[in-house]
Amino acid sequence: MFSVLEKAKKMKVRITHVTEKRIYFEVVSTSGNVYIVSIGKDGEFACDCKHFSLYPDKLCSHVIAAILFLSKKI
């Protein structure tokens, strides 16, 4: 079984739009599902996946994928 980090590294990520306060991403999971992730400039994050709705204080693999994507852009 893949670790969350290994799984996140295999996801496809693109920025959909940027506002003054947030960056929005489309994340395609390894199973082909599409999720919307946002990361605030204040460090707050959100994802529309089931895991995040159940555990909003924990990073899901989709948020990790978006963070990894951003880290490559810096």
Long-range contacts (C-beta under 8 A, 24 or more apart in sequence): 2-30, 4-59, 4-61, 4-64, 5-64, 7-61, 8-61, 8-62, 8-64, 8-65, 8-68, 9-65, 9-68, 11-61, 11-62, 11-65, 13-65, 13-66, 13-68, 13-69, 15-69, 23-66, 23-70, 25-66, 25-69, 27-62, 27-65, 27-66, 29-61, 29-62, 35-62, 37-62, 37-63, 37-65, 37-66, 39-63, 39-66, 39-67, 39-70
